[in-house]
């Protein structure tokens, strides 16, 4: 019987490292190994609120701003993009494989109503920072004035 070529190889020191490598590769894979991942990876994200704005910081180092798309639908900000893998021509033997490549998407529920016309974004040292100014709260009294009978 002919053996199939090895898809992955590990060169580590401890047996537990080898077990972790194979377990993480197949069961906790961030990159497609055997089956395609439908939604891709999810970059680490911080969301916080100040008195006047909601701030979102996303860790997306190595991604061109032309590969990032922001959309707002109702109270959900969606951030989509793609991190392209570095081209390689040589055979590689990974000791660790933790950097995610391929498409990503994050849907962020916003905790307050925002003014999309005044939103700003900045990409700095691998972090995308999105600042969403809050809308002034609407007074219920102004929405439903009393009517004298």
C-alpha positions in Angstrom: 0.0 0.0 0.0 1.4 3.4 -1.0 1.5 6.1 1.7 0.1 9.5 1.1 2.5 12.4 1.3 2.5 14.2 4.7 0.6 17.4 4.6 2.0 18.8 7.8 5.2 18.2 9.6 6.3 19.1 13.1 9.8 19.5 14.4 9.6 20.2 18.1 11.3 19.1 21.3 8.5 17.8 23.5 5.8 15.2 22.7 3.2 17.6 24.2 4.2 20.3 21.8 3.6 17.9 18.9 0.2 16.9 20.3 -0.7 20.6 20.7 0.5 21.3 17.1 -1.7 18.6 15.5 -4.7 19.3 17.8 -4.6 23.0 17.1 -4.0 22.5 13.4 -7.0 20.2 12.9 -9.5 21.1 15.6 -8.8 24.7 16.3 -7.5 25.7 12.9 -7.6 29.4 12.0 -6.6 28.6 8.4 -8.3 26.1 6.2 -6.5 22.8 6.6 -9.0 20.1 5.5 -12.3 22.0 5.3 -12.9 25.6 4.3 -13.8 28.0 7.0 -17.0 29.8 5.8 -16.7 33.1 7.7 -12.9 33.3 8.0 -11.2 34.6 11.1 -12.2 37.3 13.6 -9.6 40.0 14.4 -9.4 41.0 18.1 -11.6 44.0 18.8 -12.1 46.5 21.6 -15.3 48.5 21.8 -15.8 51.2 24.4 -18.1 54.2 25.0 -17.4 57.7 26.2 -19.9 60.4 27.0 -20.0 61.5 23.4 -18.8 58.6 21.2 -18.4 54.9 20.7 -14.8 53.9 19.9 -13.9 50.6 18.1 -10.3 49.4 17.8 -9.5 46.4 15.6 -6.2 44.6 15.5 -5.6 44.1 11.7 -1.9 44.4 11.2 -0.6 43.7 7.7 -3.9 44.6 5.9 -4.1 47.3 3.3 -6.8 49.9 3.9 -8.0 49.2 0.4 -8.8 45.6 1.6 -11.1 46.9 4.4 -14.8 47.7 4.1 -17.0 49.3 6.8 -20.8 49.3 6.6 -23.4 50.4 9.0 -26.9 48.9 9.0 -29.2 50.0 11.7 -27.2 49.6 15.0 -24.7 47.1 13.6 -21.3 48.1 12.2 -19.8 45.4 9.9 -16.1 45.4 9.2 -15.0 43.1 6.4 -11.6 42.6 4.8 -8.9 40.2 3.8 -5.3 39.6 4.9 -3.3 38.2 2.0 -0.8 35.5 2.8 2.8 36.3 2.1 3.9 34.6 -1.2 6.2 31.6 -0.6 8.1 29.4 -2.9 10.0 27.2 -0.5 8.8 24.2 1.4 8.0 25.1 5.0 8.0 23.1 8.3 5.9 25.1 10.8 6.8 25.1 14.5 3.9 27.4 15.2 1.1 28.7 12.9 -0.9 31.4 14.7 -1.2 34.2 12.2 -4.6 34.3 10.4 -4.9 34.9 6.7 -7.8 35.2 4.4 -11.2 36.9 4.7 -12.5 38.2 8.0 -15.7 39.8 9.2 -16.7 41.4 12.5 -20.3 42.5 13.3 -20.4 44.9 16.2 -23.7 45.8 17.9 -23.5 49.4 18.8 -24.7 50.3 22.3 -26.1 53.7 21.3 -27.5 55.6 18.3 -24.6 57.2 16.3 -24.2 59.9 13.7 -22.6 58.2 10.7 -22.0 61.5 9.0 -19.4 62.5 11.6 -17.7 59.1 11.9 -14.0 59.0 11.6 -11.5 56.2 11.0 -7.7 55.9 11.4 -5.3 53.1 10.6 -2.2 53.3 12.7 0.5 50.7 13.5 -1.7 47.8 12.7 -4.9 49.0 14.4 -8.0 50.4 12.8 -9.7 52.9 15.1 -13.3 53.9 14.3 -14.9 56.8 16.2 -18.6 57.1 16.0 -20.1 60.2 17.6 -23.4 59.6 19.5 -26.6 61.3 18.5 -28.1 63.5 21.1 -30.8 61.6 23.1 -34.3 62.4 22.0 -36.5 63.5 24.8 -39.7 61.5 25.0 -41.6 64.7 25.8 -40.6 66.2 22.5 -41.6 63.1 20.6 -45.1 62.9 22.1 -46.4 66.4 23.1 -49.5 66.6 25.2 -52.7 67.7 23.6 -55.2 69.7 25.6 -58.8 68.7 25.3 
